[in-house]
Amino acid sequence: MFRTELAVVGAGPAGLSAALAASECGVDTLIVDNGSTPGGQLVKQTHKFFGSKAEHAGTRGIHIARLLAGELQRSPQVEYWSESTALGYYEDQVLLVEREGRAHAVHCDALVVATGAAERHMVFPGNDLPGVYGAGAVQTLMNVHGVKPGERVLIVGAGNIGLIVSYQLLQAGVRVAAVVEASRYIGGYAVHASKLRRLSVPILTSHTVKEAHGHEQVERATVWQIDETFTGVPGTEIEFEVDVICLAVGLSPVTDLLCQIGCKMKYVPELGGYVPIRNENMQTTRSEVFVAGDASGVEEGSSAMLTGRLAGYAAAAYLGKCPDFQNKRAECQRALDALRAGPSGQKVRAGLSVVVSMEAGTC
Amino acid sequence: MLKSTGVPEREQLDAVTPPASRRSKGPVAMFECFERIPCDPCYHACKHGAVKEFLDICDVPEVDFERCTGCGLCVVACPGLAIFILDETPSDHAVVGLPYEMLPVPEPGQEVTLLDREGRELGKGEVSQVSRPRVGSGTLLVKLKIPKEMVQDVRSFRLERGTP
Protein backbone atom coordinates (compact mmCIF):
# COMPACT_ATOMS: atom_id res chain seq x y z
CA MET A 1 0.00 0.00 0.00
CA PHE A 2 1.17 3.54 -0.84
CA ARG A 3 1.47 5.68 2.30
CA THR A 4 1.41 9.45 2.50
CA GLU A 5 0.77 11.93 5.29
CA LEU A 6 -1.60 14.00 3.16
CA ALA A 7 -3.55 13.09 0.06
CA VAL A 8 -5.04 15.89 -2.06
CA VAL A 9 -7.71 15.08 -4.62
CA GLY A 10 -7.65 17.58 -7.46
CA ALA A 11 -4.77 19.57 -8.98
CA GLY A 12 -6.66 22.75 -9.78
CA PRO A 13 -5.89 26.08 -8.10
CA ALA A 14 -7.27 24.86 -4.75
CA GLY A 15 -5.59 21.42 -4.71
CA LEU A 16 -2.22 22.75 -5.87
CA SER A 17 -2.32 25.54 -3.28
CA ALA A 18 -3.26 23.07 -0.53
CA ALA A 19 -0.41 20.73 -1.49
CA LEU A 20 2.11 23.58 -1.65
CA ALA A 21 1.03 24.96 1.73
CA ALA A 22 1.22 21.54 3.40
CA SER A 23 4.60 20.73 1.87
CA GLU A 24 5.88 24.12 3.03
CA CYS A 25 5.15 22.80 6.56
CA GLY A 26 7.09 19.62 5.85
CA VAL A 27 4.11 17.35 5.17
CA ASP A 28 4.62 14.51 2.67
CA THR A 29 1.86 15.03 0.14
CA LEU A 30 0.37 13.11 -2.77
CA ILE A 31 -1.82 14.91 -5.32
CA VAL A 32 -4.18 12.80 -7.37
CA ASP A 33 -5.77 14.40 -10.44
CA ASN A 34 -7.65 13.06 -13.43
CA GLY A 35 -6.23 15.67 -15.81
CA SER A 36 -3.08 15.20 -17.87
CA THR A 37 -1.42 18.43 -16.74
CA PRO A 38 -1.69 20.24 -13.40
CA GLY A 39 -3.85 23.36 -13.15
CA GLY A 40 -7.44 22.19 -13.43
CA GLN A 41 -9.57 24.92 -14.99
CA LEU A 42 -6.61 27.33 -14.94
CA VAL A 43 -5.19 25.69 -18.07
CA LYS A 44 -8.03 27.18 -20.14
CA GLN A 45 -8.25 30.61 -18.52
CA THR A 46 -6.49 32.85 -21.00
CA HIS A 47 -7.80 36.03 -19.37
CA LYS A 48 -6.09 38.11 -16.71
CA PHE A 49 -7.22 37.40 -13.17
CA PHE A 50 -8.81 39.91 -10.85
CA GLY A 51 -8.29 39.89 -7.09
CA SER A 52 -5.14 41.07 -5.38
CA LYS A 53 -1.55 40.99 -6.52
CA ALA A 54 -0.73 38.40 -3.85
CA GLU A 55 -3.09 35.98 -5.63
CA HIS A 56 -1.58 36.76 -9.03
CA ALA A 57 -4.08 39.43 -10.11
CA GLY A 58 -3.28 40.75 -13.56
CA THR A 59 -1.71 37.39 -14.50
CA ARG A 60 -3.46 35.12 -16.98
CA GLY A 61 -4.87 31.86 -15.58
CA ILE A 62 -2.71 29.75 -17.90
CA HIS A 63 0.39 31.45 -16.51
CA ILE A 64 -0.79 30.94 -12.92
CA ALA A 65 -1.11 27.21 -13.70
CA ARG A 66 2.54 27.23 -14.87
CA LEU A 67 3.67 29.14 -11.78
CA LEU A 68 1.95 26.68 -9.43
CA ALA A 69 3.17 23.66 -11.41
CA GLY A 70 6.71 25.04 -11.24
CA GLU A 71 6.48 25.39 -7.46
CA LEU A 72 5.12 21.85 -7.33
CA GLN A 73 8.16 20.53 -9.19
CA ARG A 74 10.48 22.31 -6.78
CA SER A 75 8.76 20.72 -3.76
CA PRO A 76 10.46 17.37 -3.21
CA GLN A 77 7.82 16.43 -0.66
CA VAL A 78 4.97 16.52 -3.15
CA GLU A 79 4.26 13.57 -5.40
CA TYR A 80 1.86 14.19 -8.27
CA TRP A 81 -0.19 11.50 -10.01
CA SER A 82 -1.77 12.72 -13.24
CA GLU A 83 -4.55 10.89 -15.11
CA SER A 84 -5.56 9.28 -11.83
CA THR A 85 -9.08 9.17 -10.46
CA ALA A 86 -10.01 8.98 -6.78
CA LEU A 87 -12.70 6.30 -6.58
CA GLY A 88 -13.54 6.33 -2.87
CA TYR A 89 -12.23 6.87 0.63
CA TYR A 90 -12.83 4.37 3.40
CA GLU A 91 -13.05 4.01 7.21
CA ASP A 92 -9.42 2.91 7.56
CA GLN A 93 -8.21 6.14 5.86
CA VAL A 94 -7.59 4.45 2.56
CA LEU A 95 -8.12 6.38 -0.66
CA LEU A 96 -8.71 4.13 -3.64
CA VAL A 97 -7.19 5.53 -6.85
CA GLU A 98 -7.50 4.31 -10.42
CA ARG A 99 -4.25 4.89 -12.27
CA GLU A 100 -3.04 3.37 -15.52
CA GLY A 101 -5.88 0.87 -15.46
CA ARG A 102 -5.12 -0.39 -11.97
CA ALA A 103 -6.56 0.32 -8.54
CA HIS A 104 -4.08 1.67 -6.00
CA ALA A 105 -4.78 1.83 -2.27
CA VAL A 106 -3.34 4.98 -0.70
CA HIS A 107 -3.22 5.29 3.07
CA CYS A 108 -3.26 8.89 4.25
CA ASP A 109 -3.36 10.59 7.65
CA ALA A 110 -5.29 13.56 6.27
CA LEU A 111 -7.20 14.27 3.08
CA VAL A 112 -7.98 17.48 1.20
CA VAL A 113 -10.86 17.22 -1.28
CA ALA A 114 -10.49 19.86 -4.02
CA THR A 115 -12.62 18.33 -6.75
CA GLY A 116 -13.94 21.60 -8.18
CA ALA A 117 -17.29 22.14 -9.82
CA ALA A 118 -19.29 20.87 -12.78
CA GLU A 119 -21.33 22.81 -15.30
CA ARG A 120 -25.09 22.92 -15.20
CA HIS A 121 -27.15 22.10 -18.22
CA MET A 122 -30.44 23.67 -19.28
CA VAL A 123 -33.73 22.27 -20.48
CA PHE A 124 -35.08 23.43 -23.86
CA PRO A 125 -36.23 21.67 -27.02
CA GLY A 126 -33.22 20.73 -29.13
CA ASN A 127 -30.73 20.87 -26.26
CA ASP A 128 -29.46 17.42 -27.27
CA LEU A 129 -28.35 18.57 -30.73
CA PRO A 130 -24.63 18.50 -31.46
CA GLY A 131 -23.46 22.11 -31.17
CA VAL A 132 -24.99 22.67 -27.73
CA TYR A 133 -21.97 22.98 -25.47
CA GLY A 134 -21.14 23.89 -21.91
CA ALA A 135 -18.87 26.94 -21.66
CA GLY A 136 -16.11 24.81 -20.12
CA ALA A 137 -16.20 22.47 -23.12
CA VAL A 138 -15.91 25.44 -25.48
CA GLN A 139 -12.87 26.64 -23.51
CA THR A 140 -11.30 23.18 -23.54
CA LEU A 141 -11.72 22.82 -27.30
CA MET A 142 -10.55 26.32 -28.07
CA ASN A 143 -7.93 27.17 -25.46
CA VAL A 144 -6.45 23.75 -24.69
CA HIS A 145 -6.72 21.98 -28.05
CA GLY A 146 -6.84 24.94 -30.45
CA VAL A 147 -10.10 23.79 -32.08
CA LYS A 148 -12.83 26.26 -33.00
CA PRO A 149 -16.19 24.97 -31.70
CA GLY A 150 -18.04 26.58 -34.62
CA GLU A 151 -18.33 29.76 -36.63
CA ARG A 152 -21.16 31.67 -34.96
CA VAL A 153 -22.19 31.26 -31.34
CA LEU A 154 -25.11 32.18 -29.11
CA ILE A 155 -24.02 32.49 -25.47
CA VAL A 156 -26.58 31.72 -22.75
CA GLY A 157 -25.71 33.37 -19.44
CA ALA A 158 -24.05 36.73 -18.72
CA GLY A 159 -22.17 35.73 -15.59
CA ASN A 160 -18.39 36.07 -15.66
CA ILE A 161 -17.94 32.73 -17.41
CA GLY A 162 -20.38 33.55 -20.21
CA LEU A 163 -18.83 36.99 -20.73
CA ILE A 164 -15.25 35.72 -20.61
CA VAL A 165 -15.90 32.82 -22.99
CA SER A 166 -17.62 35.23 -25.41
CA TYR A 167 -14.52 37.40 -25.46
CA GLN A 168 -12.24 34.38 -25.92
CA LEU A 169 -14.40 33.23 -28.86
CA LEU A 170 -13.93 36.64 -30.49
CA GLN A 171 -10.18 36.31 -29.90
CA ALA A 172 -10.27 32.94 -31.67
CA GLY A 173 -11.97 34.55 -34.66
CA VAL A 174 -15.42 33.09 -33.93
CA ARG A 175 -18.46 35.37 -34.23
CA VAL A 176 -20.67 35.86 -31.17
CA ALA A 177 -24.24 36.55 -32.29
CA ALA A 178 -25.44 37.61 -28.84
CA VAL A 179 -25.28 36.92 -25.13
CA VAL A 180 -28.68 36.22 -23.54
CA GLU A 181 -29.28 36.45 -19.81
CA ALA A 182 -32.46 35.42 -17.99
CA SER A 183 -31.98 37.89 -15.15
CA ARG A 184 -32.70 41.61 -15.56
CA TYR A 185 -29.06 42.33 -14.84
CA ILE A 186 -25.69 41.21 -16.09
CA GLY A 187 -24.35 38.87 -13.41
CA GLY A 188 -20.66 39.14 -14.34
CA TYR A 189 -18.36 42.09 -13.91
CA ALA A 190 -19.43 45.20 -15.84
CA VAL A 191 -15.94 45.56 -17.34
CA HIS A 192 -16.29 42.15 -19.05
CA ALA A 193 -19.67 43.19 -20.46
CA SER A 194 -18.30 46.55 -21.65
CA LYS A 195 -15.46 44.74 -23.48
CA LEU A 196 -18.03 42.77 -25.49
CA ARG A 197 -20.29 45.73 -26.19
CA ARG A 198 -17.34 47.69 -27.61
CA LEU A 199 -16.82 44.80 -30.04
CA SER A 200 -20.45 45.05 -31.20
CA VAL A 201 -21.78 42.01 -29.29
CA PRO A 202 -25.37 42.55 -28.07
CA ILE A 203 -26.25 41.51 -24.51
CA LEU A 204 -29.96 40.77 -24.07
CA THR A 205 -31.05 40.71 -20.44
CA SER A 206 -34.45 39.21 -19.50
CA HIS A 207 -34.02 36.85 -22.47
CA THR A 208 -33.38 33.15 -22.71
CA VAL A 209 -33.09 30.44 -25.34
CA LYS A 210 -36.48 29.00 -26.28
CA GLU A 211 -35.46 26.33 -28.74
CA ALA A 212 -32.56 25.01 -30.78
CA HIS A 213 -33.24 23.97 -34.38
CA GLY A 214 -31.30 21.83 -36.82
CA HIS A 215 -31.18 18.42 -38.48
CA GLU A 216 -27.79 16.90 -37.79
CA GLN A 217 -26.57 19.76 -35.61
CA VAL A 218 -27.52 23.23 -34.36
CA GLU A 219 -28.39 25.51 -37.29
CA ARG A 220 -30.52 28.13 -35.60
CA ALA A 221 -31.63 29.25 -32.14
CA THR A 222 -34.84 30.93 -31.04
CA VAL A 223 -34.51 33.36 -28.17
CA TRP A 224 -37.37 35.04 -26.36
CA GLN A 225 -38.00 37.57 -23.67
CA ILE A 226 -39.04 36.35 -20.23
CA ASP A 227 -41.14 38.11 -17.63
CA GLU A 228 -40.57 38.53 -13.88
CA THR A 229 -41.72 34.94 -13.28
CA PHE A 230 -39.13 33.72 -15.85
CA THR A 231 -41.95 32.71 -18.24
CA GLY A 232 -41.43 33.21 -21.97
CA VAL A 233 -43.41 36.04 -23.59
CA PRO A 234 -44.99 34.88 -26.90
CA GLY A 235 -44.41 37.27 -29.77
CA THR A 236 -40.95 38.36 -28.58
CA GLU A 237 -39.04 35.60 -30.37
CA ILE A 238 -35.76 36.43 -32.12
CA GLU A 239 -34.01 33.99 -34.45
CA PHE A 240 -30.23 33.65 -34.56
CA GLU A 241 -28.38 31.77 -37.29
CA VAL A 242 -25.79 29.99 -35.15
CA ASP A 243 -24.01 26.64 -35.21
CA VAL A 244 -23.13 26.67 -31.51
CA ILE A 245 -25.21 27.37 -28.41
CA CYS A 246 -22.86 27.80 -25.47
CA LEU A 247 -24.41 27.36 -22.02
CA ALA A 248 -22.84 29.34 -19.20
CA VAL A 249 -25.65 28.93 -16.70
CA GLY A 250 -23.76 28.18 -13.55
CA LEU A 251 -21.72 25.55 -11.77
CA SER A 252 -22.41 23.03 -9.04
CA PRO A 253 -19.78 21.80 -6.56
CA VAL A 254 -18.48 18.29 -7.31
CA THR A 255 -18.99 16.61 -3.95
CA ASP A 256 -19.51 12.90 -4.76
CA LEU A 257 -16.38 11.93 -2.85
CA LEU A 258 -17.36 13.99 0.21
CA CYS A 259 -20.86 12.43 0.18
CA GLN A 260 -19.38 8.94 -0.13
CA ILE A 261 -17.07 9.64 2.81
CA GLY A 262 -20.12 10.54 4.86
CA CYS A 263 -19.26 14.17 5.52
CA LYS A 264 -22.35 16.06 6.64
CA MET A 265 -23.65 18.04 3.65
CA LYS A 266 -26.02 20.95 3.28
CA TYR A 267 -27.87 22.33 0.26
CA VAL A 268 -26.85 25.97 -0.08
CA PRO A 269 -28.15 27.58 -3.29
CA GLU A 270 -25.82 30.59 -2.90
CA LEU A 271 -22.83 28.22 -3.08
CA GLY A 272 -24.17 26.26 -6.05
CA GLY A 273 -25.71 23.16 -4.41
CA TYR A 274 -24.68 20.56 -1.86
CA VAL A 275 -21.55 21.54 0.07
CA PRO A 276 -19.95 20.05 3.17
CA ILE A 277 -20.47 21.62 6.59
CA ARG A 278 -17.04 22.71 7.76
CA ASN A 279 -15.39 24.91 10.34
CA GLU A 280 -13.44 28.08 9.55
CA ASN A 281 -10.35 25.92 8.87
CA MET A 282 -12.08 24.05 6.00
CA GLN A 283 -12.27 20.93 8.19
CA THR A 284 -15.38 18.82 7.53
CA THR A 285 -17.42 16.78 10.02
CA ARG A 286 -14.94 13.95 9.42
CA SER A 287 -11.95 15.31 11.34
CA GLU A 288 -9.14 14.25 8.98
CA VAL A 289 -11.00 15.40 5.86
CA PHE A 290 -10.66 18.98 4.61
CA VAL A 291 -12.32 20.68 1.66
CA ALA A 292 -11.06 23.48 -0.62
CA GLY A 293 -12.00 25.46 -3.71
CA ASP A 294 -15.25 25.17 -5.64
CA ALA A 295 -16.05 21.82 -3.97
CA SER A 296 -16.66 23.87 -0.82
CA GLY A 297 -18.88 26.35 -2.69
CA VAL A 298 -18.62 27.91 -6.14
CA GLU A 299 -16.52 31.09 -6.12
CA GLU A 300 -13.62 31.81 -8.48
CA GLY A 301 -9.93 31.05 -9.02
CA SER A 302 -8.40 33.49 -6.55
CA SER A 303 -10.56 32.35 -3.64
CA ALA A 304 -9.91 28.72 -4.66
CA MET A 305 -6.17 29.34 -4.22
CA LEU A 306 -6.80 30.92 -0.82
CA THR A 307 -9.18 28.27 0.55
CA GLY A 308 -6.70 25.71 -0.80
CA ARG A 309 -3.81 27.28 1.06
CA LEU A 310 -5.95 27.51 4.20
CA ALA A 311 -6.95 23.84 3.94
CA GLY A 312 -3.31 22.85 3.34
CA TYR A 313 -2.09 24.68 6.44
CA ALA A 314 -5.03 23.35 8.47
CA ALA A 315 -4.28 19.78 7.41
CA ALA A 316 -0.62 20.32 8.36
CA ALA A 317 -1.73 21.68 11.76
CA TYR A 318 -4.00 18.66 12.20
CA LEU A 319 -0.91 16.50 11.60
CA GLY A 320 0.98 18.55 14.20
CA LYS A 321 3.26 20.16 11.61
CA CYS A 322 2.18 23.78 11.42
CA PRO A 323 3.27 25.54 14.64
CA ASP A 324 2.53 28.97 13.14
CA PHE A 325 -0.97 27.97 12.06
CA GLN A 326 -2.92 30.76 13.78
CA ASN A 327 -0.93 33.43 11.93
CA LYS A 328 -1.08 31.65 8.59
CA ARG A 329 -4.80 31.08 9.05
CA ALA A 330 -5.40 34.73 9.87
CA GLU A 331 -3.45 35.79 6.77
CA CYS A 332 -5.51 33.54 4.47
CA GLN A 333 -8.74 34.63 6.13
CA ARG A 334 -7.89 38.32 5.77
CA ALA A 335 -7.25 37.88 2.05
CA LEU A 336 -10.46 35.86 1.64
CA ASP A 337 -12.52 38.44 3.51
CA ALA A 338 -11.12 41.15 1.24
CA LEU A 339 -12.00 39.18 -1.91
CA ARG A 340 -15.49 38.45 -0.66
CA ALA A 341 -16.16 42.01 0.44
CA GLY A 342 -18.20 44.28 -1.79
CA PRO A 343 -21.37 43.59 -3.76
CA SER A 344 -19.87 40.78 -5.90
CA GLY A 345 -19.18 38.72 -2.77
CA GLN A 346 -22.62 39.14 -1.23
CA LYS A 347 -24.00 35.80 -2.39
CA VAL A 348 -20.96 33.86 -1.20
CA ARG A 349 -21.03 35.60 2.19
CA ALA A 350 -24.70 34.66 2.60
CA GLY A 351 -23.96 31.04 1.68
CA LEU A 352 -20.97 30.74 3.98
CA SER A 353 -22.94 32.11 6.92
CA VAL A 354 -25.06 28.95 6.99
CA VAL A 355 -22.41 26.33 6.22
CA VAL A 356 -19.37 27.31 8.28
CA SER A 357 -20.30 25.77 11.57
CA MET A 358 -18.79 24.55 14.78
CA GLU A 359 -20.55 21.25 14.08
CA ALA A 360 -17.43 20.37 12.11
CA GLY A 361 -14.28 19.20 13.86
CA THR A 362 -11.71 21.46 15.51
CA CYS A 363 -8.11 21.07 14.58
CA MET B 1 -27.82 51.31 -16.88
CA LEU B 2 -24.36 49.75 -16.84
CA LYS B 3 -25.46 46.50 -15.16
CA SER B 4 -28.17 45.82 -17.71
CA THR B 5 -26.46 47.07 -20.88
CA GLY B 6 -22.72 46.85 -20.24
CA VAL B 7 -22.47 50.48 -21.35
CA PRO B 8 -21.66 53.19 -18.77
CA GLU B 9 -24.01 56.16 -18.39
CA ARG B 10 -23.00 59.70 -19.32
CA GLU B 11 -22.92 60.81 -15.65
CA GLN B 12 -20.65 57.90 -14.76
CA LEU B 13 -18.27 58.87 -17.55
CA ASP B 14 -18.32 62.55 -16.61
CA ALA B 15 -17.28 61.62 -13.08
CA VAL B 16 -14.11 59.83 -14.25
CA THR B 17 -13.11 62.10 -17.16
CA PRO B 18 -9.80 63.89 -16.49
CA PRO B 19 -10.40 67.66 -16.25
CA ALA B 20 -9.99 69.71 -19.43
CA SER B 21 -7.12 71.66 -17.82
CA ARG B 22 -5.16 68.41 -17.44
CA ARG B 23 -6.15 67.06 -20.87
CA SER B 24 -4.76 70.18 -22.53
CA LYS B 25 -1.31 69.47 -21.09
CA GLY B 26 -0.62 66.01 -22.52
CA PRO B 27 -1.64 62.35 -22.57
CA VAL B 28 -3.60 61.18 -19.55
CA ALA B 29 -5.39 57.99 -18.49
CA MET B 30 -9.16 57.69 -18.17
CA PHE B 31 -10.30 54.88 -15.86
CA GLU B 32 -13.73 53.55 -16.90
CA CYS B 33 -13.99 51.36 -13.80
CA PHE B 34 -17.31 51.86 -12.02
CA GLU B 35 -18.07 48.69 -10.11
CA ARG B 36 -16.83 47.62 -6.70
CA ILE B 37 -15.03 44.37 -7.55
CA PRO B 38 -11.94 42.87 -5.89
CA CYS B 39 -9.09 44.06 -8.11
CA ASP B 40 -5.93 46.16 -7.70
CA PRO B 41 -3.37 45.62 -10.54
CA CYS B 42 -3.63 49.27 -11.69
CA TYR B 43 -2.26 50.44 -8.36
CA HIS B 44 0.70 48.09 -8.62
CA ALA B 45 1.29 48.90 -12.31
CA CYS B 46 1.55 52.67 -11.88
CA LYS B 47 5.14 53.83 -11.44
CA HIS B 48 4.16 57.44 -10.83
CA GLY B 49 1.98 57.12 -7.76
CA ALA B 50 -1.02 58.35 -9.73
CA VAL B 51 -3.31 55.53 -8.53
CA LYS B 52 -4.01 55.87 -4.85
CA GLU B 53 -3.35 52.78 -2.73
CA PHE B 54 -6.47 50.67 -2.18
CA LEU B 55 -7.61 50.54 1.44
CA ASP B 56 -10.28 48.05 0.43
CA ILE B 57 -9.48 45.88 -2.59
CA CYS B 58 -13.04 46.46 -3.84
CA ASP B 59 -12.57 50.23 -4.01
CA VAL B 60 -12.73 51.78 -7.46
CA PRO B 61 -9.44 53.43 -8.41
CA GLU B 62 -8.83 57.01 -7.35
CA VAL B 63 -6.53 58.75 -9.81
CA ASP B 64 -4.31 61.79 -9.32
CA PHE B 65 -4.35 63.14 -12.89
CA GLU B 66 -1.55 65.57 -12.11
CA ARG B 67 0.78 62.66 -11.42
CA CYS B 68 -0.43 60.59 -14.39
CA THR B 69 1.95 60.77 -17.35
CA GLY B 70 -0.26 58.85 -19.75
CA CYS B 71 2.44 56.16 -20.03
CA GLY B 72 -0.11 53.35 -20.44
CA LEU B 73 1.37 50.81 -18.00
CA CYS B 74 -2.02 50.59 -16.26
CA VAL B 75 -3.81 50.11 -19.61
CA VAL B 76 -2.03 46.83 -20.28
CA ALA B 77 -2.19 45.69 -16.65
CA CYS B 78 -5.94 46.17 -16.11
CA PRO B 79 -7.70 42.77 -16.24
CA GLY B 80 -10.94 44.53 -17.16
CA LEU B 81 -9.41 46.43 -20.12
CA ALA B 82 -11.11 49.47 -18.67
CA ILE B 83 -8.37 52.12 -18.93
CA PHE B 84 -7.75 54.36 -21.94
CA ILE B 85 -5.19 57.05 -22.78
CA LEU B 86 -6.43 60.34 -24.17
CA ASP B 87 -4.12 62.83 -25.86
CA GLU B 88 -5.76 66.00 -27.08
CA THR B 89 -2.59 68.05 -27.50
CA PRO B 90 -1.94 67.58 -31.27
CA SER B 91 -3.42 70.53 -33.15
CA ASP B 92 -5.32 68.74 -35.90
CA HIS B 93 -6.28 65.40 -34.33
CA ALA B 94 -6.50 63.51 -31.06
CA VAL B 95 -4.87 60.24 -30.03
CA VAL B 96 -6.60 57.54 -28.04
CA GLY B 97 -4.68 54.60 -26.53
CA LEU B 98 -6.60 51.33 -26.19
CA PRO B 99 -5.84 47.90 -24.74
CA TYR B 100 -5.84 45.30 -27.54
CA GLU B 101 -5.84 41.50 -27.35
CA MET B 102 -6.93 40.41 -30.82
CA LEU B 103 -5.21 39.07 -33.91
CA PRO B 104 -3.91 40.15 -36.30
CA VAL B 105 -1.82 42.83 -34.62
CA PRO B 106 -2.38 46.10 -36.49
CA GLU B 107 0.48 47.97 -38.16
CA PRO B 108 1.22 51.68 -37.69
CA GLY B 109 -0.30 53.59 -40.57
CA GLN B 110 -3.11 51.09 -41.05
CA GLU B 111 -6.63 52.45 -41.46
CA VAL B 112 -9.20 51.15 -38.96
CA THR B 113 -12.92 51.52 -38.33
CA LEU B 114 -13.48 53.39 -35.08
CA LEU B 115 -16.08 52.00 -32.66
CA ASP B 116 -17.80 53.51 -29.65
CA ARG B 117 -18.75 51.89 -26.33
CA GLU B 118 -21.64 50.11 -28.00
CA GLY B 119 -19.58 48.87 -30.92
CA ARG B 120 -21.18 51.37 -33.32
CA GLU B 121 -19.08 52.66 -36.21
CA LEU B 122 -17.93 56.25 -35.81
CA GLY B 123 -15.74 56.63 -38.87
CA LYS B 124 -12.14 55.98 -39.86
CA GLY B 125 -8.94 56.40 -37.90
CA GLU B 126 -5.30 55.47 -38.31
CA VAL B 127 -3.02 53.34 -36.14
CA SER B 128 -0.21 55.58 -34.93
CA GLN B 129 1.64 53.25 -32.57
CA VAL B 130 1.52 49.65 -31.32
CA SER B 131 3.46 48.86 -28.19
CA ARG B 132 3.92 45.77 -26.11
CA PRO B 133 5.29 46.92 -22.76
CA ARG B 134 7.83 44.58 -21.18
CA VAL B 135 5.65 44.32 -18.10
CA GLY B 136 2.09 43.06 -18.37
CA SER B 137 0.83 39.83 -19.78
CA GLY B 138 0.63 40.30 -23.50
CA THR B 139 -2.02 42.98 -23.79
CA LEU B 140 -0.98 45.51 -26.42
CA LEU B 141 -1.36 49.27 -26.22
CA VAL B 142 -2.63 50.51 -29.57
CA LYS B 143 -2.71 54.25 -30.25
CA LEU B 144 -5.07 55.61 -32.85
CA LYS B 145 -5.11 58.98 -34.60
CA ILE B 146 -8.72 60.07 -34.53
CA PRO B 147 -10.78 63.22 -35.22
CA LYS B 148 -10.55 65.51 -32.20
CA GLU B 149 -14.29 65.55 -31.51
CA MET B 150 -14.36 61.75 -31.08
CA VAL B 151 -11.91 61.51 -28.19
CA GLN B 152 -14.65 60.87 -25.65
CA ASP B 153 -16.35 58.26 -27.83
CA VAL B 154 -13.76 56.03 -29.54
CA ARG B 155 -13.10 53.04 -27.28
CA SER B 156 -12.52 50.23 -29.74
CA PHE B 157 -11.75 49.60 -33.40
CA ARG B 158 -12.10 47.05 -36.11
CA LEU B 159 -9.46 46.23 -38.71
CA GLU B 160 -10.74 46.31 -42.26
CA ARG B 161 -10.69 42.53 -42.26
CA GLY B 162 -9.69 39.72 -39.96
CA THR B 163 -11.22 40.90 -36.69
CA PRO B 164 -14.67 40.10 -35.41
Chai-1 contact restraints between the chains, C-beta under 6 A:
chainA,res_idxA,chainB,res_idxB,connection_type,confidence,min_distance_angstrom,max_distance_angstrom,comment,restraint_id
A,K48,B,P79,contact,1.0,0.0,6.0,A-B,restraint_1
A,K48,B,S137,contact,1.0,0.0,6.0,A-B,restraint_2
A,F50,B,C39,contact,1.0,0.0,6.0,A-B,restraint_3
A,F50,B,P79,contact,1.0,0.0,6.0,A-B,restraint_4
A,G51,B,P38,contact,1.0,0.0,6.0,A-B,restraint_5
A,S52,B,D40,contact,1.0,0.0,6.0,A-B,restraint_6
A,S52,B,I57,contact,1.0,0.0,6.0,A-B,restraint_7
A,K53,B,H44,contact,1.0,0.0,6.0,A-B,restraint_8
A,A57,B,P41,contact,1.0,0.0,6.0,A-B,restraint_9
A,G58,B,P41,contact,1.0,0.0,6.0,A-B,restraint_10
A,G58,B,A77,contact,1.0,0.0,6.0,A-B,restraint_11
A,G58,B,P79,contact,1.0,0.0,6.0,A-B,restraint_12
A,T59,B,S137,contact,1.0,0.0,6.0,A-B,restraint_13
A,R60,B,S137,contact,1.0,0.0,6.0,A-B,restraint_14
A,L170,B,P164,contact,1.0,0.0,6.0,A-B,restraint_15
A,Q171,B,M102,contact,1.0,0.0,6.0,A-B,restraint_16
A,R175,B,P164,contact,1.0,0.0,6.0,A-B,restraint_17
A,Y185,B,K3,contact,1.0,0.0,6.0,A-B,restraint_18
A,Y185,B,S4,contact,1.0,0.0,6.0,A-B,restraint_19
A,I186,B,K3,contact,1.0,0.0,6.0,A-B,restraint_20
A,Y189,B,I37,contact,1.0,0.0,6.0,A-B,restraint_21
A,A190,B,L2,contact,1.0,0.0,6.0,A-B,restraint_22
A,A190,B,E35,contact,1.0,0.0,6.0,A-B,restraint_23
A,V191,B,G80,contact,1.0,0.0,6.0,A-B,restraint_24
A,V191,B,A82,contact,1.0,0.0,6.0,A-B,restraint_25
A,A193,B,G6,contact,1.0,0.0,6.0,A-B,restraint_26
A,S194,B,G6,contact,1.0,0.0,6.0,A-B,restraint_27
A,K195,B,L81,contact,1.0,0.0,6.0,A-B,restraint_28
A,R197,B,G6,contact,1.0,0.0,6.0,A-B,restraint_29
A,R197,B,V7,contact,1.0,0.0,6.0,A-B,restraint_30
A,R197,B,E118,contact,1.0,0.0,6.0,A-B,restraint_31
A,R197,B,G119,contact,1.0,0.0,6.0,A-B,restraint_32
A,R198,B,R117,contact,1.0,0.0,6.0,A-B,restraint_33
A,R198,B,G119,contact,1.0,0.0,6.0,A-B,restraint_34
A,R198,B,R155,contact,1.0,0.0,6.0,A-B,restraint_35
A,R198,B,S156,contact,1.0,0.0,6.0,A-B,restraint_36
A,L199,B,G119,contact,1.0,0.0,6.0,A-B,restraint_37
A,S200,B,G119,contact,1.0,0.0,6.0,A-B,restraint_38
A,I203,B,G6,contact,1.0,0.0,6.0,A-B,restraint_39
A,T205,B,S4,contact,1.0,0.0,6.0,A-B,restraint_40
A,A338,B,I57,contact,1.0,0.0,6.0,A-B,restraint_41
A,L339,B,P38,contact,1.0,0.0,6.0,A-B,restraint_42
A,A341,B,C58,contact,1.0,0.0,6.0,A-B,restraint_43
A,G342,B,R36,contact,1.0,0.0,6.0,A-B,restraint_44
A,G342,B,C58,contact,1.0,0.0,6.0,A-B,restraint_45
A,P343,B,R36,contact,1.0,0.0,6.0,A-B,restraint_46
A,S344,B,I37,contact,1.0,0.0,6.0,A-B,restraint_47
